[in-house]
Every structure is written in structure tokens, then in C-alpha cells.
């Protein structure tokens, strides 16, 4: 979060929801720096923690990640699907938020 606070006009992506050593720091970091997005690959705890994350930060801060070729695409998509979010919100996670970040609106990012 220190780097994100230093550059508030830059969007930072926290890969794998900080799955290795820093997963407990995700929410506190995002509370401090609203320019952080999370990416979901590799973190096996996604179905357990993502619903609570959404309650605080909403769906617009989540990016689907496949970690291809090191993870199973099916496993990575199933983790998100297991959360049972509405279809419109799932679309944001899987494609819409990345489209906004990459400025692909109007180019069929969904």
C-alpha cells in the first residue's frame, strides 16, 4: 500500500490476492489505498474470502486471473463461480473490470 499511496493516480494490481505471505494484508492495504485492485489466481481461499471482500469494496476492484500455464483455467474459474455472485457481477470480474482498466470499453471487452 505504501507504493500505491505514493502514486495515487496509478492503478496497482495485487496479484493472487497476495496469496503467499501477505494475504492477511489485502483488506487493510485496500482500505488505505483505493487505487489497488485484486487479482484472483492461485489463492485457494477465494470462495471463502471473496464474498466478504465484496461486501466492503464491491465488485469493481476484482480481476480474474488464470495464472496460465501454471494453474488450471477450470480451477481458477470454478473458484469464482462457487461464490454464487449474480451474472452481471461475474461478468465484471471475468472481463469487465479488466476492460475498464485497459480502456477497452466499446470494444466488446465483455
N, CA and C atoms as a LAMMPS dump frame, in Angstrom:
ITEM: TIMESTEP
0
ITEM: NUMBER OF ATOMS
330
ITEM: BOX BOUNDS ff ff ff
-5.0000000000000000e+02 5.0000000000000000e+02
-5.0000000000000000e+02 5.0000000000000000e+02
-5.0000000000000000e+02 5.0000000000000000e+02
ITEM: ATOMS id mol type element x y z
1 1 1 N 0.818 -1.206 0
2 1 2 C 0 0 0
3 1 3 C 0.857 1.264 0
4 2 1 N 2.082 1.172 0.513
5 2 2 C 2.941 2.362 0.536
6 2 3 C 3.19 2.898 -0.865
7 3 1 N 3.466 2.017 -1.794
8 3 2 C 3.713 2.437 -3.17
9 3 3 C 2.442 3.005 -3.802
10 4 1 N 1.313 2.36 -3.543
11 4 2 C 0.038 2.836 -4.081
12 4 3 C -0.316 4.206 -3.516
13 5 1 N 0.012 4.452 -2.269
14 5 2 C -0.234 5.767 -1.671
15 5 3 C 0.689 6.829 -2.257
16 6 1 N 1.884 6.433 -2.587
17 6 2 C 2.85 7.371 -3.158
18 6 3 C 2.44 7.802 -4.57
19 7 1 N 1.751 6.92 -5.295
20 7 2 C 1.322 7.191 -6.669
21 7 3 C -0.193 6.987 -6.789
22 8 1 N -0.985 7.89 -6.236
23 8 2 C -2.437 7.696 -6.189
24 8 3 C -3.133 7.704 -7.548
25 9 1 N -2.471 8.193 -8.592
26 9 2 C -3.087 8.211 -9.922
27 9 3 C -2.773 6.955 -10.728
28 10 1 N -2.044 6.03 -10.146
29 10 2 C -1.68 4.777 -10.803
30 10 3 C -2.507 3.654 -10.194
31 11 1 N -3.011 2.763 -11.033
32 11 2 C -3.734 1.601 -10.541
33 11 3 C -2.753 0.465 -10.318
34 12 1 N -2.782 -0.112 -9.13
35 12 2 C -1.921 -1.238 -8.776
36 12 3 C -2.766 -2.498 -8.679
37 13 1 N -2.208 -3.61 -9.119
38 13 2 C -2.894 -4.897 -9.052
39 13 3 C -2.146 -5.787 -8.078
40 14 1 N -2.867 -6.241 -7.045
41 14 2 C -2.299 -7.155 -6.076
42 14 3 C -2.546 -8.574 -6.582
43 15 1 N -1.504 -9.145 -7.176
44 15 2 C -1.613 -10.463 -7.781
45 15 3 C -1.887 -11.559 -6.776
46 16 1 N -2.67 -12.521 -7.193
47 16 2 C -3.019 -13.701 -6.391
48 16 3 C -3.625 -13.336 -5.044
49 17 1 N -4.212 -12.154 -4.959
50 17 2 C -4.765 -11.659 -3.695
51 17 3 C -3.72 -11.789 -2.587
52 18 1 N -2.447 -11.61 -2.958
53 18 2 C -1.319 -11.702 -2.016
54 18 3 C -1.28 -13.07 -1.337
55 19 1 N -1.546 -14.117 -2.107
56 19 2 C -1.724 -15.464 -1.565
57 19 3 C -0.563 -16.009 -0.758
58 20 1 N 0.648 -15.669 -1.075
59 20 2 C 1.759 -16.318 -0.388
60 20 3 C 1.893 -15.852 1.061
61 21 1 N 2.515 -14.729 1.27
62 21 2 C 2.8 -14.296 2.631
63 21 3 C 1.949 -13.138 3.116
64 22 1 N 1.244 -12.492 2.218
65 22 2 C 0.59 -11.242 2.581
66 22 3 C -0.927 -11.246 2.438
67 23 1 N -1.559 -12.421 2.361
68 23 2 C -2.99 -12.429 2.1
69 23 3 C -3.789 -11.736 3.197
70 24 1 N -3.287 -11.712 4.422
71 24 2 C -3.975 -11.021 5.508
72 24 3 C -3.876 -9.513 5.411
73 25 1 N -3.016 -9.033 4.529
74 25 2 C -2.821 -7.59 4.374
75 25 3 C -3.665 -6.983 3.26
76 26 1 N -4.388 -7.802 2.508
77 26 2 C -5.137 -7.304 1.362
78 26 3 C -6.148 -6.236 1.768
79 27 1 N -7.014 -6.561 2.685
80 27 2 C -8.074 -5.623 3.06
81 27 3 C -7.51 -4.363 3.725
82 28 1 N -6.59 -4.484 4.691
83 28 2 C -6.029 -3.249 5.249
84 28 3 C -5.33 -2.378 4.191
85 29 1 N -4.627 -3.001 3.265
86 29 2 C -3.941 -2.238 2.212
87 29 3 C -4.941 -1.506 1.343
88 30 1 N -6.039 -2.175 1.002
89 30 2 C -7.039 -1.553 0.132
90 30 3 C -7.827 -0.468 0.856
91 31 1 N -7.948 -0.592 2.159
92 31 2 C -8.585 0.484 2.928
93 31 3 C -7.735 1.75 2.878
94 32 1 N -6.427 1.576 2.884
95 32 2 C -5.514 2.716 2.84
96 32 3 C -5.39 3.309 1.44
97 33 1 N -5.359 2.447 0.438
98 33 2 C -5.081 2.89 -0.935
99 33 3 C -6.182 2.403 -1.877
100 34 1 N -7.128 3.257 -2.215
101 34 2 C -8.236 2.846 -3.084
102 34 3 C -7.832 2.575 -4.53
103 35 1 N -6.581 2.809 -4.882
104 35 2 C -6.118 2.547 -6.249
105 35 3 C -5.515 1.155 -6.4
106 36 1 N -5.818 0.257 -5.472
107 36 2 C -5.378 -1.136 -5.56
108 36 3 C -6.554 -2.002 -6
109 37 1 N -6.306 -2.876 -6.973
110 37 2 C -7.257 -3.905 -7.389
111 37 3 C -6.665 -5.248 -6.988
112 38 1 N -7.515 -6.264 -6.861
113 38 2 C -7.006 -7.601 -6.579
114 38 3 C -7.202 -8.498 -7.79
115 39 1 N -6.314 -9.46 -7.913
116 39 2 C -6.378 -10.483 -8.97
117 39 3 C -6.47 -11.82 -8.247
118 40 1 N -7.268 -12.746 -8.767
119 40 2 C -7.712 -13.915 -8.007
120 40 3 C -6.927 -15.206 -8.172
121 41 1 N -5.957 -15.285 -9.077
122 41 2 C -5.319 -16.581 -9.334
123 41 3 C -4.512 -17.087 -8.141
124 42 1 N -4.353 -18.396 -8.11
125 42 2 C -3.531 -19.117 -7.132
126 42 3 C -4.061 -19.131 -5.716
127 43 1 N -4.825 -18.172 -5.309
128 43 2 C -5.318 -18.136 -3.943
129 43 3 C -6.468 -19.128 -3.811
130 44 1 N -6.211 -20.229 -3.131
131 44 2 C -7.224 -21.281 -2.995
132 44 3 C -8.352 -20.898 -2.049
133 45 1 N -8.189 -19.836 -1.317
134 45 2 C -9.186 -19.406 -0.348
135 45 3 C -10.225 -18.453 -0.937
136 46 1 N -10.176 -18.222 -2.23
137 46 2 C -11.071 -17.252 -2.881
138 46 3 C -12.546 -17.476 -2.535
139 47 1 N -13.095 -18.701 -2.641
140 47 2 C -14.526 -18.855 -2.344
141 47 3 C -14.897 -18.478 -0.907
142 48 1 N -13.93 -18.549 0.004
143 48 2 C -14.198 -18.203 1.402
144 48 3 C -14.056 -16.718 1.704
145 49 1 N -13.133 -16.056 1.04
146 49 2 C -12.855 -14.658 1.397
147 49 3 C -13.45 -13.627 0.439
148 50 1 N -13.719 -14.012 -0.797
149 50 2 C -14.193 -13.03 -1.774
150 50 3 C -15.56 -12.43 -1.426
151 51 1 N -16.524 -13.217 -0.923
152 51 2 C -17.806 -12.596 -0.564
153 51 3 C -17.669 -11.48 0.485
154 52 1 N -16.821 -11.662 1.488
155 52 2 C -16.614 -10.61 2.482
156 52 3 C -15.889 -9.416 1.871
157 53 1 N -14.958 -9.694 0.98
158 53 2 C -14.25 -8.626 0.283
159 53 3 C -15.246 -7.768 -0.499
160 54 1 N -16.171 -8.418 -1.182
161 54 2 C -17.173 -7.712 -1.997
162 54 3 C -18.059 -6.832 -1.126
163 55 1 N -18.389 -7.306 0.065
164 55 2 C -19.232 -6.502 0.963
165 55 3 C -18.586 -5.156 1.28
166 56 1 N -17.277 -5.145 1.41
167 56 2 C -16.598 -3.902 1.751
168 56 3 C -16.196 -3.069 0.541
169 57 1 N -15.744 -3.727 -0.532
170 57 2 C -15.16 -2.986 -1.655
171 57 3 C -15.964 -3.052 -2.943
172 58 1 N -16.94 -3.923 -3.015
173 58 2 C -17.729 -4.063 -4.236
174 58 3 C -17.036 -4.936 -5.27
175 59 1 N -17.661 -5.055 -6.431
176 59 2 C -17.171 -5.942 -7.488
177 59 3 C -16.172 -5.276 -8.423
178 60 1 N -16.098 -3.975 -8.416
179 60 2 C -15.267 -3.259 -9.385
180 60 3 C -13.773 -3.347 -9.127
181 61 1 N -13.371 -3.911 -8.018
182 61 2 C -11.947 -3.975 -7.654
183 61 3 C -11.37 -5.376 -7.824
184 62 1 N -12.092 -6.25 -8.518
185 62 2 C -11.674 -7.643 -8.654
186 62 3 C -11.376 -7.969 -10.11
187 63 1 N -10.216 -8.558 -10.35
188 63 2 C -9.829 -9.011 -11.677
189 63 3 C -9.62 -10.516 -11.651
190 64 1 N -10.246 -11.216 -12.569
191 64 2 C -9.99 -12.647 -12.709
192 64 3 C -8.563 -12.848 -13.193
193 65 1 N -7.915 -13.837 -12.629
194 65 2 C -6.589 -14.22 -13.093
195 65 3 C -6.511 -15.72 -13.271
196 66 1 N -5.896 -16.179 -14.349
197 66 2 C -5.803 -17.615 -14.62
198 66 3 C -4.46 -18.213 -14.206
199 67 1 N -3.431 -17.395 -14.106
200 67 2 C -2.056 -17.83 -13.859
201 67 3 C -1.62 -18.905 -14.859
202 68 1 N -2.143 -18.813 -16.054
203 68 2 C -1.765 -19.729 -17.126
204 68 3 C -0.284 -19.561 -17.451
205 69 1 N 0.447 -20.592 -17.666
206 69 2 C 0.094 -22.011 -17.764
207 69 3 C 0.326 -22.784 -16.467
208 70 1 N 0.496 -22.088 -15.363
209 70 2 C 0.877 -22.759 -14.12
210 70 3 C -0.292 -23.21 -13.272
211 71 1 N -1.493 -22.818 -13.635
212 71 2 C -2.675 -23.235 -12.906
213 71 3 C -3.725 -23.704 -13.903
214 72 1 N -4.68 -24.43 -13.407
215 72 2 C -5.774 -24.928 -14.229
216 72 3 C -6.802 -23.816 -14.449
217 73 1 N -7.089 -23.514 -15.708
218 73 2 C -8.078 -22.495 -16.028
219 73 3 C -9.423 -22.859 -15.393
220 74 1 N -9.768 -24.12 -15.447
221 74 2 C -11.037 -24.593 -14.874
222 74 3 C -11.085 -24.344 -13.366
223 75 1 N -10.01 -24.664 -12.68
224 75 2 C -9.944 -24.426 -11.238
225 75 3 C -10.11 -22.943 -10.919
226 76 1 N -9.421 -22.107 -11.679
227 76 2 C -9.471 -20.674 -11.425
228 76 3 C -10.865 -20.09 -11.68
229 77 1 N -11.55 -20.546 -12.717
230 77 2 C -12.905 -20.047 -12.975
231 77 3 C -13.893 -20.614 -11.956
232 78 1 N -13.724 -21.885 -11.584
233 78 2 C -14.628 -22.501 -10.612
234 78 3 C -14.577 -21.796 -9.258
235 79 1 N -13.4 -21.329 -8.854
236 79 2 C -13.278 -20.629 -7.563
237 79 3 C -14.204 -19.419 -7.521
238 80 1 N -14.275 -18.711 -8.631
239 80 2 C -15.129 -17.523 -8.689
240 80 3 C -16.592 -17.933 -8.769
241 81 1 N -16.887 -18.906 -9.608
242 81 2 C -18.263 -19.37 -9.795
243 81 3 C -18.857 -19.89 -8.492
244 82 1 N -18.049 -20.541 -7.678
245 82 2 C -18.524 -21.079 -6.396
246 82 3 C -19.034 -19.993 -5.446
247 83 1 N -18.637 -18.779 -5.668
248 83 2 C -19.083 -17.676 -4.808
249 83 3 C -20.563 -17.364 -5.015
250 84 1 N -21.126 -17.767 -6.168
251 84 2 C -22.556 -17.59 -6.42
252 84 3 C -22.992 -16.15 -6.65
253 85 1 N -22.114 -15.331 -7.178
254 85 2 C -22.448 -13.939 -7.448
255 85 3 C -23.42 -13.844 -8.627
256 86 1 N -24.197 -12.758 -8.695
257 86 2 C -25.087 -12.553 -9.847
258 86 3 C -24.284 -12.486 -11.154
259 87 1 N -24.926 -12.863 -12.247
260 87 2 C -24.257 -12.931 -13.554
261 87 3 C -23.606 -11.608 -13.96
262 88 1 N -24.3 -10.509 -13.728
263 88 2 C -23.75 -9.203 -14.104
264 88 3 C -22.441 -8.917 -13.347
265 89 1 N -22.397 -9.294 -12.089
266 89 2 C -21.193 -9.069 -11.288
267 89 3 C -20.068 -10.03 -11.697
268 90 1 N -20.431 -11.242 -12.061
269 90 2 C -19.437 -12.207 -12.544
270 90 3 C -18.792 -11.687 -13.83
271 91 1 N -19.588 -11.066 -14.673
272 91 2 C -19.059 -10.508 -15.92
273 91 3 C -18.022 -9.425 -15.629
274 92 1 N -18.271 -8.628 -14.601
275 92 2 C -17.293 -7.613 -14.204
276 92 3 C -15.971 -8.275 -13.808
277 93 1 N -16.075 -9.313 -12.996
278 93 2 C -14.871 -9.99 -12.508
279 93 3 C -14.105 -10.638 -13.655
280 94 1 N -14.806 -11.365 -14.502
281 94 2 C -14.134 -12.127 -15.56
282 94 3 C -13.612 -11.265 -16.707
283 95 1 N -14.317 -10.208 -17.062
284 95 2 C -13.867 -9.425 -18.216
285 95 3 C -14.052 -7.915 -18.087
286 96 1 N -15.137 -7.486 -17.484
287 96 2 C -15.483 -6.069 -17.477
288 96 3 C -14.478 -5.169 -16.774
289 97 1 N -14.023 -5.569 -15.608
290 97 2 C -13.082 -4.726 -14.869
291 97 3 C -11.74 -4.621 -15.587
292 98 1 N -11.295 -5.708 -16.173
293 98 2 C -10.05 -5.658 -16.951
294 98 3 C -10.24 -4.771 -18.173
295 99 1 N -11.408 -4.844 -18.795
296 99 2 C -11.699 -3.989 -19.941
297 99 3 C -11.637 -2.514 -19.585
298 100 1 N -12.176 -2.161 -18.417
299 100 2 C -12.107 -0.767 -17.962
300 100 3 C -10.657 -0.368 -17.707
301 101 1 N -9.94 -1.226 -17.03
302 101 2 C -8.545 -0.927 -16.705
303 101 3 C -7.71 -0.707 -17.966
304 102 1 N -7.964 -1.529 -18.973
305 102 2 C -7.22 -1.444 -20.232
306 102 3 C -7.878 -0.488 -21.234
307 103 1 N -8.928 0.182 -20.771
308 103 2 C -9.657 1.149 -21.589
309 103 3 C -10.201 0.523 -22.866
310 104 1 N -10.866 -0.618 -22.701
311 104 2 C -11.44 -1.337 -23.829
312 104 3 C -12.945 -1.133 -23.954
313 105 1 N -13.543 -0.217 -23.179
314 105 2 C -14.979 -0.005 -23.275
315 105 3 C -15.356 0.288 -24.72
316 106 1 N -16.456 -0.263 -25.136
317 106 2 C -16.902 -0.061 -26.508
318 106 3 C -16.203 -0.971 -27.499
319 107 1 N -15.301 -1.797 -27.013
320 107 2 C -14.583 -2.726 -27.885
321 107 3 C -14.929 -4.172 -27.539
322 108 1 N -16.099 -4.35 -26.962
323 108 2 C -16.615 -5.675 -26.588
324 108 3 C -15.709 -6.398 -25.602
325 109 1 N -15.289 -5.685 -24.573
326 109 2 C -14.457 -6.287 -23.525
327 109 3 C -15.22 -7.365 -22.779
328 110 1 N -16.551 -7.252 -22.729
329 110 2 C -17.339 -8.263 -22.044
330 110 3 C -17.492 -9.415 -22.963
